[in-house]
Amino acid sequence: METKLILHTGKLVDSHLHNRRKLSVQPHVQVFSQD
């Protein structure tokens, strides 16, 4: 599960946001977008 931590900085986040986009996770997207 170490790969998840590494991808959690961008790839996993994109995947999660893609699926959680319906849960209104827009604020989270902006935070990662600035990073």
Protein Blocks (a to p, Z undefined) as FASTA:
>chain_A
ZZmmmmmmmmmmmmmmmmmmmnopmlmmmmmmmZZ
